[in-house]
Amino acid sequence: MTKPSKDITQYPVSFTRLERRDIVERQLNTRGGWAFNWLKPYSQDYEVHAMVLEEKPVIIQGLIALKGNDDPDFMCIDVELIESAPQNKKMINGKTNPNREFFNCGKILVAYACLYSFRKGYEGYVELTSKSSKMSFYESLGAKQTYGQNFLFNTVSANRLVTKYF
C-alpha cells in the first residue's frame, strides 16, 4: 500500500553544515541508501549542508555540496552534488518509491543554494551540472542552460526562489 507523501515546502526547514565525521557516522553513502559518495566533496573543498525539518532536526531530508567560485569570470556558488534523502526519492532502483515521505525537496535544496549565494556575496548566482534526467527540472526553477549540461541561476531567478521558499 502506498502512503501519501507530503509537500516539504509546507514545513519549516533549516540547514546545518556537516563535517566529514558526520558523513561517516551517519552512513551518508550508498550503503545508507544515498546515490552519491558524500565524502568526495570534501576532497575538493566543498561544504556539505543537510536540510532538516525544524520539528525533527536529527532526520536529514536532503544534502547539498557547495563552494564559492571566486574566478572573476564566474563569481558564483558552485553546486557539486545535490540529493534528496533516500526516504524522499521519487524513484529507487528505477521503481516508484511507494513510501516516499516528502516531495519538493529538490526545490528547497536549490533555493538554499541561491540563499547561500546571496549570503556569501555572489548576488544569487549558482552554477551546477545537471544529470540529463534533471535538466527540465532546473529550467523550470529558472536556471539557464549555459553549455552542455551546465546551468546557471542568476540574481532574478535566485531571488524568486529565495522569496518563494524562505
N, C-alpha and C positions, 0 to 999 in steps of 0.2 A: 504494500500500500504506500502510495506517495504522500508524504506530508507536505503541506503548503509552505513554501518559503516566504520569508518576509523581506521587505524593501529596507535595506540598511540605511538608506538616506532619511528614513523616518526616525532614526535613533541618534542620540548624541554619541559621537566618536571622538577619540583622541589618538595621538600618535606619540610613540616613545622610541627613542634611539636604542638599538640593540648593540651589544658588544659581541665579539666572536664567541665568548664562552656561553652566551645566551643561545646562540645558534646551535652549538654542540649540545648543551644541556637539554634543550627543548626539542631536539631532533628535527630541526627545520631543514630537512633534506629529503631525498627520495624515499628513504626508509620510513620517514614520518608522513609520507603521502604528498609531499611537495614535488613539483615538476623540476625545480631548479636547485642547484647546489648553492645555498645562501652563504657559504663561506667564501666563495670565489670573489664577490665584490670587494671584500676587504683587501685582497691582494693588489687591487687597483685603486686603493684609497677612496672607495665609495663608503658612504654611511648607509646602514640598513635601518629602516624605520618600520615599526609594527603598528598597524591600525587595530585598535581595540574598542569595544563598546565601553562607554564610561561606567555603565552598570555592571560590567563583567570584565574588568581590566586584565585578568590573567589569561583570557582566551583570545588568541591572535586571530583576527578576521582577514588579514592580508598583509603583505610585505612589499616594500619598495626600496630599491637601492639608488641613491642619489649622490651627486657631487657637482660642485661648481666648476664651470669651464671658463677660465679667465683669458682664453685666447681672444685677442681684440677682434678677430673676425667672427667670433661666435657669441661670447658673453651670455651664457645661459646655464641652466641646470641640466646636466646630462642624467638620464634615467638609464641605468644598466639593466635592471630587472624589475618586473612588476608582476605580482601574482596574488590571486585570491587564495585564502586558506583552503585546504582540502575539503572542509565541510561546506564551503561556499562555491565550489566549482560546478559549473553547469554540466560539464561532461567529465567523466572519469573513464580512462581507457576506451575512449570512443563511444561510450554509452551515457545516456542521460542519467544524471545523479538524482535518484528518487528521494534522497534525504537532504537535499540542499537546504541549508539553514537560511542564508541571506543572499539576495541578488543585488546588483548595482554596486558591488564592492569596487570594481574597476573604476567606476566614475569617481568615487570618493578618493581612491588612490591617486588618480590623475589630478584631481582638483587639489589634493595635498601637495603634489609636486609643484603646481602653479603657486600655491600659497608660500611654499618653501622658497621658491624663486623670488617672490616679492620680498620676503623677509631677508633674504641674502643679498638684495640689491641688484637682481638681474631683471627687474621690471616685468616679471611673469614669464619670461622666455624659458621654455622647456623643450629639450630635444630628446628624441628616442628613436630606436629602430624597432619597427613592428614585425611581429610574426605575420605571415601572409594572411592568415585567418582573422587577424585583428585590425587590418588596415581600415576597413569601413567603420569600425568602432571609433578609432581615433579621429577620423574625418568627421564623424557625427558629433564629436565633442568640440570641434572647431579647429583641429590641427590641420596644417597644410603640408602636403607631401613635398619635400624638398628635392630628394633624388632617391631612386631605388625604393627601399622600404623605410627611409628616414622621414620623420615627421617633426614639425615644429609648431609649438603653441606660442603665439605672440601675446603682447600685452592685452589686446582686446579679448581674445578667446580665453586667456588665463583669468582675466578679471571676471568674465561671465561665469566661469566655473567656480571660482572662489566665492563670488557673491551668491550663487545658487546653493552651494553645498556647505559653506561655512558662514 
